[in-house]
Amino acid sequence: MGSFVRLLGFTTLGCGCVVGRYRELATNRDVNYVEEKGDGCQTHAHRRNHTIAERLRSIPVLSALKSA
């Protein structure tokens, strides 16, 4: 059974893979998932729908904006 997560943002790595950053709500821990594998990616650890251990600094955090 999976846990509930909140999407924080996405980024595209240099290899072409798209990675999503999520926060597990139960543990408040950040998790990075490969959403799509890049066409030219040769990294075996980058598998679609799997977590990656890389620290990703360039993922922008999404925030809600309040309008008047």
PDB file of N, H, CA, C and O in Angstrom:
ATOM      1  N   MET A   1       0.841  -1.178   0.000  1.00  0.00           N
ATOM      2  CA  MET A   1       0.000   0.000   0.000  1.00  0.00           C
ATOM      3  C   MET A   1       0.882   1.236   0.000  1.00  0.00           C
ATOM      4  O   MET A   1       1.854   1.296   0.753  1.00  0.00           O
ATOM      5  N   GLY A   2       0.569   2.208  -0.816  1.00  0.00           N
ATOM      6  H   GLY A   2      -0.221   2.159  -1.427  1.00  0.00           H
ATOM      7  CA  GLY A   2       1.367   3.416  -0.930  1.00  0.00           C
ATOM      8  C   GLY A   2       0.996   4.443   0.125  1.00  0.00           C
ATOM      9  O   GLY A   2       0.022   4.286   0.862  1.00  0.00           O
ATOM     10  N   SER A   3       1.788   5.486   0.179  1.00  0.00           N
ATOM     11  H   SER A   3       2.579   5.614  -0.419  1.00  0.00           H
ATOM     12  CA  SER A   3       1.520   6.568   1.119  1.00  0.00           C
ATOM     13  C   SER A   3       1.068   7.800   0.347  1.00  0.00           C
ATOM     14  O   SER A   3       1.283   7.897  -0.861  1.00  0.00           O
ATOM     15  N   PHE A   4       0.449   8.727   1.038  1.00  0.00           N
ATOM     16  H   PHE A   4       0.274   8.648   2.020  1.00  0.00           H
ATOM     17  CA  PHE A   4       0.010   9.969   0.417  1.00  0.00           C
ATOM     18  C   PHE A   4       1.191  10.899   0.258  1.00  0.00           C
ATOM     19  O   PHE A   4       2.017  11.036   1.160  1.00  0.00           O
ATOM     20  N   VAL A   5       1.265  11.545  -0.913  1.00  0.00           N
ATOM     21  H   VAL A   5       0.594  11.433  -1.646  1.00  0.00           H
ATOM     22  CA  VAL A   5       2.351  12.466  -1.196  1.00  0.00           C
ATOM     23  C   VAL A   5       1.791  13.765  -1.754  1.00  0.00           C
ATOM     24  O   VAL A   5       0.678  13.803  -2.279  1.00  0.00           O
ATOM     25  N   ARG A   6       2.582  14.836  -1.632  1.00  0.00           N
ATOM     26  H   ARG A   6       3.487  14.805  -1.205  1.00  0.00           H
ATOM     27  CA  ARG A   6       2.236  16.143  -2.196  1.00  0.00           C
ATOM     28  C   ARG A   6       3.313  16.512  -3.212  1.00  0.00           C
ATOM     29  O   ARG A   6       4.507  16.435  -2.919  1.00  0.00           O
ATOM     30  N   LEU A   7       2.888  16.907  -4.395  1.00  0.00           N
ATOM     31  H   LEU A   7       1.918  16.970  -4.633  1.00  0.00           H
ATOM     32  CA  LEU A   7       3.815  17.318  -5.440  1.00  0.00           C
ATOM     33  C   LEU A   7       4.452  18.645  -5.076  1.00  0.00           C
ATOM     34  O   LEU A   7       3.757  19.601  -4.735  1.00  0.00           O
ATOM     35  N   LEU A   8       5.800  18.705  -5.147  1.00  0.00           N
ATOM     36  H   LEU A   8       6.365  17.928  -5.424  1.00  0.00           H
ATOM     37  CA  LEU A   8       6.523  19.949  -4.888  1.00  0.00           C
ATOM     38  C   LEU A   8       7.025  20.596  -6.167  1.00  0.00           C
ATOM     39  O   LEU A   8       7.134  21.820  -6.237  1.00  0.00           O
ATOM     40  N   GLY A   9       7.333  19.790  -7.185  1.00  0.00           N
ATOM     41  H   GLY A   9       7.244  18.796  -7.128  1.00  0.00           H
ATOM     42  CA  GLY A   9       7.811  20.361  -8.440  1.00  0.00           C
ATOM     43  C   GLY A   9       8.418  19.314  -9.355  1.00  0.00           C
ATOM     44  O   GLY A   9       8.536  18.144  -8.992  1.00  0.00           O
ATOM     45  N   PHE A  10       8.801  19.752 -10.548  1.00  0.00           N
ATOM     46  H   PHE A  10       8.706  20.702 -10.843  1.00  0.00           H
ATOM     47  CA  PHE A  10       9.414  18.890 -11.558  1.00  0.00           C
ATOM     48  C   PHE A  10      10.686  19.537 -12.076  1.00  0.00           C
ATOM     49  O   PHE A  10      10.860  20.752 -11.978  1.00  0.00           O
ATOM     50  N   THR A  11      11.567  18.726 -12.622  1.00  0.00           N
ATOM     51  H   THR A  11      11.426  17.739 -12.702  1.00  0.00           H
ATOM     52  CA  THR A  11      12.733  19.238 -13.329  1.00  0.00           C
ATOM     53  C   THR A  11      13.137  18.217 -14.386  1.00  0.00           C
ATOM     54  O   THR A  11      12.792  17.039 -14.298  1.00  0.00           O
ATOM     55  N   THR A  12      13.877  18.692 -15.389  1.00  0.00           N
ATOM     56  H   THR A  12      14.158  19.649 -15.461  1.00  0.00           H
ATOM     57  CA  THR A  12      14.433  17.813 -16.409  1.00  0.00           C
ATOM     58  C   THR A  12      15.931  17.735 -16.186  1.00  0.00           C
ATOM     59  O   THR A  12      16.608  18.763 -16.144  1.00  0.00           O
ATOM     60  N   LEU A  13      16.451  16.531 -16.044  1.00  0.00           N
ATOM     61  H   LEU A  13      15.901  15.697 -16.078  1.00  0.00           H
ATOM     62  CA  LEU A  13      17.880  16.329 -15.835  1.00  0.00           C
ATOM     63  C   LEU A  13      18.627  16.486 -17.150  1.00  0.00           C
ATOM     64  O   LEU A  13      18.009  16.498 -18.215  1.00  0.00           O
ATOM     65  N   GLY A  14      19.933  16.605 -17.092  1.00  0.00           N
ATOM     66  H   GLY A  14      20.435  16.595 -16.227  1.00  0.00           H
ATOM     67  CA  GLY A  14      20.759  16.739 -18.282  1.00  0.00           C
ATOM     68  C   GLY A  14      20.652  15.557 -19.230  1.00  0.00           C
ATOM     69  O   GLY A  14      20.884  15.706 -20.430  1.00  0.00           O
ATOM     70  N   CYS A  15      20.306  14.399 -18.716  1.00  0.00           N
ATOM     71  H   CYS A  15      20.117  14.279 -17.742  1.00  0.00           H
ATOM     72  CA  CYS A  15      20.176  13.194 -19.533  1.00  0.00           C
ATOM     73  C   CYS A  15      18.821  13.118 -20.231  1.00  0.00           C
ATOM     74  O   CYS A  15      18.598  12.228 -21.051  1.00  0.00           O
ATOM     75  N   GLY A  16      17.910  14.051 -19.912  1.00  0.00           N
ATOM     76  H   GLY A  16      18.091  14.774 -19.246  1.00  0.00           H
ATOM     77  CA  GLY A  16      16.595  14.071 -20.527  1.00  0.00           C
ATOM     78  C   GLY A  16      15.491  13.477 -19.679  1.00  0.00           C
ATOM     79  O   GLY A  16      14.321  13.554 -20.052  1.00  0.00           O
ATOM     80  N   CYS A  17      15.836  12.885 -18.544  1.00  0.00           N
ATOM     81  H   CYS A  17      16.787  12.822 -18.241  1.00  0.00           H
ATOM     82  CA  CYS A  17      14.822  12.312 -17.666  1.00  0.00           C
ATOM     83  C   CYS A  17      14.062  13.426 -16.943  1.00  0.00           C
ATOM     84  O   CYS A  17      14.647  14.440 -16.562  1.00  0.00           O
ATOM     85  N   VAL A  18      12.760  13.231 -16.758  1.00  0.00           N
ATOM     86  H   VAL A  18      12.284  12.408 -17.067  1.00  0.00           H
ATOM     87  CA  VAL A  18      11.929  14.168 -16.012  1.00  0.00           C
ATOM     88  C   VAL A  18      11.720  13.585 -14.625  1.00  0.00           C
ATOM     89  O   VAL A  18      11.279  12.446 -14.477  1.00  0.00           O
ATOM     90  N   VAL A  19      12.044  14.383 -13.606  1.00  0.00           N
ATOM     91  H   VAL A  19      12.403  15.309 -13.726  1.00  0.00           H
ATOM     92  CA  VAL A  19      11.972  13.926 -12.226  1.00  0.00           C
ATOM     93  C   VAL A  19      10.993  14.806 -11.465  1.00  0.00           C
ATOM     94  O   VAL A  19      11.035  16.033 -11.564  1.00  0.00           O
ATOM     95  N   GLY A  20      10.106  14.163 -10.699  1.00  0.00           N
ATOM     96  H   GLY A  20      10.072  13.166 -10.619  1.00  0.00           H
ATOM     97  CA  GLY A  20       9.183  14.871  -9.837  1.00  0.00           C
ATOM     98  C   GLY A  20       9.634  14.769  -8.399  1.00  0.00           C
ATOM     99  O   GLY A  20      10.098  13.717  -7.958  1.00  0.00           O
ATOM    100  N   ARG A  21       9.499  15.855  -7.670  1.00  0.00           N
ATOM    101  H   ARG A  21       9.122  16.709  -8.028  1.00  0.00           H
ATOM    102  CA  ARG A  21       9.848  15.876  -6.248  1.00  0.00           C
ATOM    103  C   ARG A  21       8.552  15.907  -5.453  1.00  0.00           C
ATOM    104  O   ARG A  21       7.684  16.748  -5.689  1.00  0.00           O
ATOM    105  N   TYR A  22       8.432  14.991  -4.519  1.00  0.00           N
ATOM    106  H   TYR A  22       9.137  14.308  -4.328  1.00  0.00           H
ATOM    107  CA  TYR A  22       7.219  14.843  -3.717  1.00  0.00           C
ATOM    108  C   TYR A  22       7.579  14.832  -2.242  1.00  0.00           C
ATOM    109  O   TYR A  22       8.709  14.510  -1.873  1.00  0.00           O
ATOM    110  N   ARG A  23       6.617  15.185  -1.398  1.00  0.00           N
ATOM    111  H   ARG A  23       5.699  15.447  -1.698  1.00  0.00           H
ATOM    112  CA  ARG A  23       6.796  15.080   0.046  1.00  0.00           C
ATOM    113  C   ARG A  23       5.792  14.060   0.575  1.00  0.00           C
ATOM    114  O   ARG A  23       4.587  14.190   0.360  1.00  0.00           O
ATOM    115  N   GLU A  24       6.305  13.041   1.271  1.00  0.00           N
ATOM    116  H   GLU A  24       7.284  12.935   1.446  1.00  0.00           H
ATOM    117  CA  GLU A  24       5.425  12.075   1.931  1.00  0.00           C
ATOM    118  C   GLU A  24       4.770  12.769   3.114  1.00  0.00           C
ATOM    119  O   GLU A  24       5.456  13.321   3.974  1.00  0.00           O
ATOM    120  N   LEU A  25       3.462  12.742   3.157  1.00  0.00           N
ATOM    121  H   LEU A  25       2.904  12.294   2.459  1.00  0.00           H
ATOM    122  CA  LEU A  25       2.753  13.478   4.197  1.00  0.00           C
ATOM    123  C   LEU A  25       2.895  12.836   5.569  1.00  0.00           C
ATOM    124  O   LEU A  25       2.922  13.539   6.579  1.00  0.00           O
ATOM    125  N   ALA A  26       2.985  11.522   5.620  1.00  0.00           N
ATOM    126  H   ALA A  26       2.963  10.951   4.799  1.00  0.00           H
ATOM    127  CA  ALA A  26       3.082  10.832   6.916  1.00  0.00           C
ATOM    128  C   ALA A  26       4.429  11.058   7.586  1.00  0.00           C
ATOM    129  O   ALA A  26       4.496  11.180   8.809  1.00  0.00           O
ATOM    130  N   THR A  27       5.505  11.115   6.804  1.00  0.00           N
ATOM    131  H   THR A  27       5.451  11.015   5.810  1.00  0.00           H
ATOM    132  CA  THR A  27       6.854  11.217   7.378  1.00  0.00           C
ATOM    133  C   THR A  27       7.513  12.574   7.152  1.00  0.00           C
ATOM    134  O   THR A  27       8.573  12.849   7.713  1.00  0.00           O
ATOM    135  N   ASN A  28       6.882  13.435   6.322  1.00  0.00           N
ATOM    136  H   ASN A  28       6.020  13.211   5.866  1.00  0.00           H
ATOM    137  CA  ASN A  28       7.426  14.758   5.977  1.00  0.00           C
ATOM    138  C   ASN A  28       8.790  14.642   5.304  1.00  0.00           C
ATOM    139  O   ASN A  28       9.634  15.523   5.462  1.00  0.00           O
ATOM    140  N   ARG A  29       9.012  13.562   4.555  1.00  0.00           N
ATOM    141  H   ARG A  29       8.325  12.846   4.427  1.00  0.00           H
ATOM    142  CA  ARG A  29      10.277  13.293   3.874  1.00  0.00           C
ATOM    143  C   ARG A  29      10.110  13.564   2.384  1.00  0.00           C
ATOM    144  O   ARG A  29       9.069  13.240   1.812  1.00  0.00           O
ATOM    145  N   ASP A  30      11.125  14.158   1.746  1.00  0.00           N
ATOM    146  H   ASP A  30      11.970  14.422   2.211  1.00  0.00           H
ATOM    147  CA  ASP A  30      11.103  14.420   0.307  1.00  0.00           C
ATOM    148  C   ASP A  30      11.566  13.187  -0.456  1.00  0.00           C
ATOM    149  O   ASP A  30      12.526  12.524  -0.062  1.00  0.00           O
ATOM    150  N   VAL A  31      10.872  12.885  -1.559  1.00  0.00           N
ATOM    151  H   VAL A  31      10.092  13.424  -1.879  1.00  0.00           H
ATOM    152  CA  VAL A  31      11.170  11.730  -2.395  1.00  0.00           C
ATOM    153  C   VAL A  31      11.205  12.193  -3.846  1.00  0.00           C
ATOM    154  O   VAL A  31      10.348  12.965  -4.276  1.00  0.00           O
ATOM    155  N   ASN A  32      12.202  11.721  -4.604  1.00  0.00           N
ATOM    156  H   ASN A  32      12.899  11.095  -4.255  1.00  0.00           H
ATOM    157  CA  ASN A  32      12.328  12.060  -6.017  1.00  0.00           C
ATOM    158  C   ASN A  32      12.030  10.833  -6.864  1.00  0.00           C
ATOM    159  O   ASN A  32      12.643   9.781  -6.684  1.00  0.00           O
ATOM    160  N   TYR A  33      11.078  10.974  -7.792  1.00  0.00           N
ATOM    161  H   TYR A  33      10.580  11.829  -7.938  1.00  0.00           H
ATOM    162  CA  TYR A  33      10.681   9.888  -8.691  1.00  0.00           C
ATOM    163  C   TYR A  33      11.007  10.256 -10.120  1.00  0.00           C
ATOM    164  O   TYR A  33      10.831  11.406 -10.522  1.00  0.00           O
ATOM    165  N   VAL A  34      11.483   9.292 -10.894  1.00  0.00           N
ATOM    166  H   VAL A  34      11.626   8.357 -10.567  1.00  0.00           H
ATOM    167  CA  VAL A  34      11.658   9.487 -12.329  1.00  0.00           C
ATOM    168  C   VAL A  34      10.281   9.320 -12.961  1.00  0.00           C
ATOM    169  O   VAL A  34       9.703   8.234 -12.933  1.00  0.00           O
ATOM    170  N   GLU A  35       9.765  10.401 -13.527  1.00  0.00           N
ATOM    171  H   GLU A  35      10.235  11.283 -13.550  1.00  0.00           H
ATOM    172  CA  GLU A  35       8.447  10.365 -14.166  1.00  0.00           C
ATOM    173  C   GLU A  35       8.551   9.827 -15.591  1.00  0.00           C
ATOM    174  O   GLU A  35       7.744   8.997 -16.011  1.00  0.00           O
ATOM    175  N   GLU A  36       9.538  10.300 -16.319  1.00  0.00           N
ATOM    176  H   GLU A  36      10.194  10.974 -15.978  1.00  0.00           H
ATOM    177  CA  GLU A  36       9.762   9.853 -17.701  1.00  0.00           C
ATOM    178  C   GLU A  36      11.251   9.680 -17.924  1.00  0.00           C
ATOM    179  O   GLU A  36      12.044  10.527 -17.512  1.00  0.00           O
ATOM    180  N   LYS A  37      11.634   8.606 -18.563  1.00  0.00           N
ATOM    181  H   LYS A  37      10.990   7.918 -18.897  1.00  0.00           H
ATOM    182  CA  LYS A  37      13.042   8.325 -18.882  1.00  0.00           C
ATOM    183  C   LYS A  37      13.401   9.067 -20.163  1.00  0.00           C
ATOM    184  O   LYS A  37      12.645   9.037 -21.134  1.00  0.00           O
ATOM    185  N   GLY A  38      14.547   9.730 -20.168  1.00  0.00           N
ATOM    186  H   GLY A  38      15.161   9.755 -19.379  1.00  0.00           H
ATOM    187  CA  GLY A  38      15.010  10.431 -21.357  1.00  0.00           C
ATOM    188  C   GLY A  38      15.383   9.461 -22.465  1.00  0.00           C
ATOM    189  O   GLY A  38      15.877   8.366 -22.194  1.00  0.00           O
ATOM    190  N   ASP A  39      15.148   9.856 -23.713  1.00  0.00           N
ATOM    191  H   ASP A  39      14.746  10.746 -23.933  1.00  0.00           H
ATOM    192  CA  ASP A  39      15.436   8.993 -24.866  1.00  0.00           C
ATOM    193  C   ASP A  39      16.905   8.579 -24.932  1.00  0.00           C
ATOM    194  O   ASP A  39      17.214   7.449 -25.311  1.00  0.00           O
ATOM    195  N   GLY A  40      17.808   9.484 -24.566  1.00  0.00           N
ATOM    196  H   GLY A  40      17.558  10.402 -24.258  1.00  0.00           H
ATOM    197  CA  GLY A  40      19.226   9.178 -24.658  1.00  0.00           C
ATOM    198  C   GLY A  40      19.888   8.836 -23.339  1.00  0.00           C
ATOM    199  O   GLY A  40      21.114   8.758 -23.272  1.00  0.00           O
ATOM    200  N   CYS A  41      19.102   8.630 -22.279  1.00  0.00           N
ATOM    201  H   CYS A  41      18.106   8.694 -22.334  1.00  0.00           H
ATOM    202  CA  CYS A  41      19.666   8.372 -20.954  1.00  0.00           C
ATOM    203  C   CYS A  41      20.276   6.981 -20.893  1.00  0.00           C
ATOM    204  O   CYS A  41      19.632   5.993 -21.244  1.00  0.00           O
ATOM    205  N   GLN A  42      21.525   6.914 -20.445  1.00  0.00           N
ATOM    206  H   GLN A  42      22.048   7.717 -20.160  1.00  0.00           H
ATOM    207  CA  GLN A  42      22.232   5.642 -20.294  1.00  0.00           C
ATOM    208  C   GLN A  42      22.382   5.232 -18.831  1.00  0.00           C
ATOM    209  O   GLN A  42      23.030   4.228 -18.535  1.00  0.00           O
ATOM    210  N   THR A  43      21.790   5.997 -17.913  1.00  0.00           N
ATOM    211  H   THR A  43      21.264   6.813 -18.153  1.00  0.00           H
ATOM    212  CA  THR A  43      21.910   5.713 -16.483  1.00  0.00           C
ATOM    213  C   THR A  43      20.920   4.630 -16.077  1.00  0.00           C
ATOM    214  O   THR A  43      19.708   4.826 -16.159  1.00  0.00           O
ATOM    215  N   HIS A  44      21.442   3.482 -15.636  1.00  0.00           N
ATOM    216  H   HIS A  44      22.427   3.323 -15.569  1.00  0.00           H
ATOM    217  CA  HIS A  44      20.587   2.353 -15.266  1.00  0.00           C
ATOM    218  C   HIS A  44      19.672   2.684 -14.081  1.00  0.00           C
ATOM    219  O   HIS A  44      18.567   2.151 -13.987  1.00  0.00           O
ATOM    220  N   ALA A  45      20.122   3.552 -13.184  1.00  0.00           N
ATOM    221  H   ALA A  45      21.020   3.985 -13.260  1.00  0.00           H
ATOM    222  CA  ALA A  45      19.340   3.884 -11.992  1.00  0.00           C
ATOM    223  C   ALA A  45      18.121   4.743 -12.317  1.00  0.00           C
ATOM    224  O   ALA A  45      17.215   4.860 -11.492  1.00  0.00           O
ATOM    225  N   HIS A  46      18.085   5.341 -13.500  1.00  0.00           N
ATOM    226  H   HIS A  46      18.821   5.246 -14.170  1.00  0.00           H
ATOM    227  CA  HIS A  46      16.930   6.154 -13.897  1.00  0.00           C
ATOM    228  C   HIS A  46      15.902   5.258 -14.575  1.00  0.00           C
ATOM    229  O   HIS A  46      15.963   5.021 -15.782  1.00  0.00           O
ATOM    230  N   ARG A  47      14.958   4.765 -13.781  1.00  0.00           N
ATOM    231  H   ARG A  47      14.908   4.958 -12.801  1.00  0.00           H
ATOM    232  CA  ARG A  47      13.891   3.904 -14.295  1.00  0.00           C
ATOM    233  C   ARG A  47      12.557   4.569 -14.012  1.00  0.00           C
ATOM    234  O   ARG A  47      12.328   5.069 -12.911  1.00  0.00           O
ATOM    235  N   ARG A  48      11.686   4.575 -14.995  1.00  0.00           N
ATOM    236  H   ARG A  48      11.873   4.169 -15.889  1.00  0.00           H
ATOM    237  CA  ARG A  48      10.389   5.231 -14.869  1.00  0.00           C
ATOM    238  C   ARG A  48       9.623   4.678 -13.666  1.00  0.00           C
ATOM    239  O   ARG A  48       9.592   3.472 -13.421  1.00  0.00           O
ATOM    240  N   ASN A  49       9.001   5.610 -12.920  1.00  0.00           N
ATOM    241  H   ASN A  49       9.026   6.590 -13.119  1.00  0.00           H
ATOM    242  CA  ASN A  49       8.195   5.309 -11.728  1.00  0.00           C
ATOM    243  C   ASN A  49       8.999   4.702 -10.583  1.00  0.00           C
ATOM    244  O   ASN A  49       8.446   3.991  -9.745  1.00  0.00           O
ATOM    245  N   HIS A  50      10.298   4.979 -10.543  1.00  0.00           N
ATOM    246  H   HIS A  50      10.748   5.557 -11.224  1.00  0.00           H
ATOM    247  CA  HIS A  50      11.145   4.533  -9.434  1.00  0.00           C
ATOM    248  C   HIS A  50      11.792   5.748  -8.783  1.00  0.00           C
ATOM    249  O   HIS A  50      11.982   6.786  -9.416  1.00  0.00           O
ATOM    250  N   THR A  51      12.122   5.595  -7.514  1.00  0.00           N
ATOM    251  H   THR A  51      11.967   4.751  -7.000  1.00  0.00           H
ATOM    252  CA  THR A  51      12.802   6.676  -6.804  1.00  0.00           C
ATOM    253  C   THR A  51      14.269   6.720  -7.217  1.00  0.00           C
ATOM    254  O   THR A  51      14.837   5.723  -7.662  1.00  0.00           O
ATOM    255  N   ILE A  52      14.867   7.893  -7.061  1.00  0.00           N
ATOM    256  H   ILE A  52      14.406   8.703  -6.699  1.00  0.00           H
ATOM    257  CA  ILE A  52      16.305   8.033  -7.261  1.00  0.00           C
ATOM    258  C   ILE A  52      16.881   8.682  -6.018  1.00  0.00           C
ATOM    259  O   ILE A  52      16.220   9.484  -5.359  1.00  0.00           O
ATOM    260  N   ALA A  53      18.104   8.333  -5.706  1.00  0.00           N
ATOM    261  H   ALA A  53      18.642   7.682  -6.241  1.00  0.00           H
ATOM    262  CA  ALA A  53      18.745   8.822  -4.487  1.00  0.00           C
ATOM    263  C   ALA A  53      19.458  10.154  -4.692  1.00  0.00           C
ATOM    264  O   ALA A  53      19.914  10.761  -3.723  1.00  0.00           O
ATOM    265  N   GLU A  54      19.559  10.615  -5.926  1.00  0.00           N
ATOM    266  H   GLU A  54      19.188  10.122  -6.713  1.00  0.00           H
ATOM    267  CA  GLU A  54      20.280  11.863  -6.206  1.00  0.00           C
ATOM    268  C   GLU A  54      19.625  13.037  -5.490  1.00  0.00           C
ATOM    269  O   GLU A  54      18.400  13.124  -5.410  1.00  0.00           O
ATOM    270  N   ARG A  55      20.456  13.938  -4.971  1.00  0.00           N
ATOM    271  H   ARG A  55      21.451  13.867  -5.035  1.00  0.00           H
ATOM    272  CA  ARG A  55      19.959  15.177  -4.378  1.00  0.00           C
ATOM    273  C   ARG A  55      19.746  16.150  -5.514  1.00  0.00           C
ATOM    274  O   ARG A  55      20.695  16.477  -6.226  1.00  0.00           O
ATOM    275  N   LEU A  56      18.549  16.613  -5.701  1.00  0.00           N
ATOM    276  H   LEU A  56      17.777  16.347  -5.123  1.00  0.00           H
ATOM    277  CA  LEU A  56      18.215  17.495  -6.814  1.00  0.00           C
ATOM    278  C   LEU A  56      17.933  18.888  -6.284  1.00  0.00           C
ATOM    279  O   LEU A  56      16.927  19.118  -5.613  1.00  0.00           O
ATOM    280  N   ARG A  57      18.814  19.800  -6.584  1.00  0.00           N
ATOM    281  H   ARG A  57      19.632  19.613  -7.129  1.00  0.00           H
ATOM    282  CA  ARG A  57      18.682  21.163  -6.069  1.00  0.00           C
ATOM    283  C   ARG A  57      17.908  22.070  -7.002  1.00  0.00           C
ATOM    284  O   ARG A  57      17.388  23.099  -6.571  1.00  0.00           O
ATOM    285  N   SER A  58      17.819  21.708  -8.277  1.00  0.00           N
ATOM    286  H   SER A  58      18.241  20.872  -8.628  1.00  0.00           H
ATOM    287  CA  SER A  58      17.229  22.608  -9.243  1.00  0.00           C
ATOM    288  C   SER A  58      15.728  22.449  -9.387  1.00  0.00           C
ATOM    289  O   SER A  58      15.131  23.091 -10.251  1.00  0.00           O
ATOM    290  N   ILE A  59      15.099  21.618  -8.574  1.00  0.00           N
ATOM    291  H   ILE A  59      15.584  21.097  -7.872  1.00  0.00           H
ATOM    292  CA  ILE A  59      13.655  21.443  -8.682  1.00  0.00           C
ATOM    293  C   ILE A  59      12.957  22.604  -7.981  1.00  0.00           C
ATOM    294  O   ILE A  59      13.099  22.787  -6.772  1.00  0.00           O
ATOM    295  N   PRO A  60      12.210  23.378  -8.745  1.00  0.00           N
ATOM    296  CA  PRO A  60      11.505  24.495  -8.108  1.00  0.00           C
ATOM    297  C   PRO A  60      10.357  23.976  -7.250  1.00  0.00           C
ATOM    298  O   PRO A  60       9.663  23.033  -7.630  1.00  0.00           O
ATOM    299  N   VAL A  61      10.168  24.591  -6.105  1.00  0.00           N
ATOM    300  H   VAL A  61      10.732  25.357  -5.797  1.00  0.00           H
ATOM    301  CA  VAL A  61       9.061  24.227  -5.237  1.00  0.00           C
ATOM    302  C   VAL A  61       7.857  25.042  -5.658  1.00  0.00           C
ATOM    303  O   VAL A  61       7.933  26.267  -5.752  1.00  0.00           O
ATOM    304  N   LEU A  62       6.746  24.369  -5.913  1.00  0.00           N
ATOM    305  H   LEU A  62       6.684  23.374  -5.837  1.00  0.00           H
ATOM    306  CA  LEU A  62       5.516  25.066  -6.290  1.00  0.00           C
ATOM    307  C   LEU A  62       4.880  25.661  -5.050  1.00  0.00           C
ATOM    308  O   LEU A  62       4.933  25.076  -3.968  1.00  0.00           O
ATOM    309  N   SER A  63       4.284  26.822  -5.215  1.00  0.00           N
ATOM    310  H   SER A  63       4.241  27.297  -6.094  1.00  0.00           H
ATOM    311  CA  SER A  63       3.588  27.422  -4.077  1.00  0.00           C
ATOM    312  C   SER A  63       2.269  28.009  -4.569  1.00  0.00           C
ATOM    313  O   SER A  63       2.158  28.461  -5.708  1.00  0.00           O
ATOM    314  N   ALA A  64       1.303  27.993  -3.711  1.00  0.00           N
ATOM    315  H   ALA A  64       1.393  27.626  -2.785  1.00  0.00           H
ATOM    316  CA  ALA A  64      -0.010  28.545  -4.053  1.00  0.00           C
ATOM    317  C   ALA A  64       0.030  30.056  -3.905  1.00  0.00           C
ATOM    318  O   ALA A  64       0.657  30.589  -2.990  1.00  0.00           O
ATOM    319  N   LEU A  65      -0.644  30.731  -4.813  1.00  0.00           N
ATOM    320  H   LEU A  65      -1.154  30.297  -5.557  1.00  0.00           H
ATOM    321  CA  LEU A  65      -0.735  32.189  -4.764  1.00  0.00           C
ATOM    322  C   LEU A  65      -2.145  32.594  -4.379  1.00  0.00           C
ATOM    323  O   LEU A  65      -3.121  32.047  -4.894  1.00  0.00           O
ATOM    324  N   LYS A  66      -2.248  33.537  -3.490  1.00  0.00           N
ATOM    325  H   LYS A  66      -1.456  33.981  -3.072  1.00  0.00           H
ATOM    326  CA  LYS A  66      -3.567  34.027  -3.076  1.00  0.00           C
ATOM    327  C   LYS A  66      -3.857  35.295  -3.862  1.00  0.00           C
ATOM    328  O   LYS A  66      -3.069  36.240  -3.850  1.00  0.00           O
ATOM    329  N   SER A  67      -4.988  35.305  -4.539  1.00  0.00           N
ATOM    330  H   SER A  67      -5.628  34.536  -4.549  1.00  0.00           H
ATOM    331  CA  SER A  67      -5.353  36.515  -5.286  1.00  0.00           C
ATOM    332  C   SER A  67      -6.459  37.252  -4.554  1.00  0.00           C
ATOM    333  O   SER A  67      -7.294  36.646  -3.882  1.00  0.00           O
ATOM    334  N   ALA A  68      -6.451  38.546  -4.694  1.00  0.00           N
ATOM    335  H   ALA A  68      -5.773  39.038  -5.240  1.00  0.00           H
ATOM    336  CA  ALA A  68      -7.427  39.383  -3.985  1.00  0.00           C
ATOM    337  C   ALA A  68      -8.743  39.427  -4.708  1.00  0.00           C
ATOM    338  O   ALA A  68      -9.678  40.085  -4.251  1.00  0.00           O
TER     339      ALA A  68
END
